[in-house]
Amino acid sequence: MTSFDEFRIDIPQSDLEDLNNRLAATRWPEELPDVRWTYGIPTGYVRELCEYWRTSYDWRAHEAARNRFPQFVTEIDGQRLHFVHVRSPEPDAAALVLVHGWPFEDFTEVIGPLTDPRAHGGDPGDAFHLVIPTLPGFGFSGPTHRPGDASTERSAELIAKLMAALGYSRYGAQGGDAGSFVAPNLGRIDAEHVVGVHLNDPITIPAWDDDGSDYDTADQEKLAGLRDWSSRDTSGYAGIHSTRPQTLAPAVSDSPAGLLAWVLDVVNTYKDPAQDTPDAAIDRDALLTELSVLWFTNTIGSSMRLYKESRQWGADLPNSGVPTAVAICPGNNTIRGIAEKQNTVVRWSEFDRGGHFIAMETPDLLTADLRAFFRTLR
């Protein structure tokens, strides 16, 4: 029988002091003038955020805010799994698991509206019991210790077992980024219990022999872009993660400035393109909270293993038959033809704002789309 231990975040003060000392002692590189983001994330921007992190950001306040939600840790098949579990006050609420991607997705802003819509101006019939796991290798789930445990396939297996252990015989799944592999895979391996899958900006990687001849013009243009993706100046991070994650790990594990620069350069690539910087698209403190979690748990290195160990990236994935909704934000690379081939898409929503990190950028849109989709499946 699976046991669950209550969990509270309590970072030692010595760890906060060490972080501040490292930020203060950062050795900064020179940078070229007026090149903006064309050489990567500007050092001036990194310095500004690191100074704010050191002098103005209040970890204890955000730690306390996180601890307002019930958290637990368990062990499934030898892997530690941390998760938030918030039950709705509504007796007929449906169960929903929310799955993050790399480097993070903070669902804090949608927890209240989804679990207690009555208190947030919504229909109590749209209420959910929420399970929000931290994927293996990330944050308070801790580093992985065996090859393969950081893969999206493994995450789906563990989450399916977690939902069963929690007693949920019917549940929905939502995910973006790596979560857009995990959530549909839950439908494939646990179709008997998964009633629906909701994806935001799902990653659709064409099979090697996919010529796109059946796609519309928009999809063909995206397909051409993805064919050329490895040569883009924004794809370097994925190349490193999928081939040499351990080579990068010491740098981003030893330097908080390096961690911030590496992660926020990726966030900048996938945020709402209408916003100039990551902290224009996403609240600055929310970003630093996620970075702090990766730092304090020393899991940035293990989190990158997801890219190397996941076998689904580029695979010709089977359709589970589970009803699926897709939510698309500006700047996405989702190829609809592939999404519809791999999933039974019954709802397709396109928004004029937001980005890859929908729960942090536009939580109102995610909340509304989840309510509308699962309303048809209750």
Helices and strands as residue ranges (DSSP letters): E 5-6, H 13-24, H 43-55, H 59-66, E 71-76, E 79-86, E 94-99, H 108-115, G 117-120, G 124-126, E 128-134, G 139-141, H 152-165, E 171-176, H 179-189, E 194-200, H 217-227, G 229-231, H 236-243, H 245-254, H 256-270, H 278-281, H 284-296, H 300-303, H 305-309, E 323-328, H 336-342, E 344-350, H 358-361, H 363-375
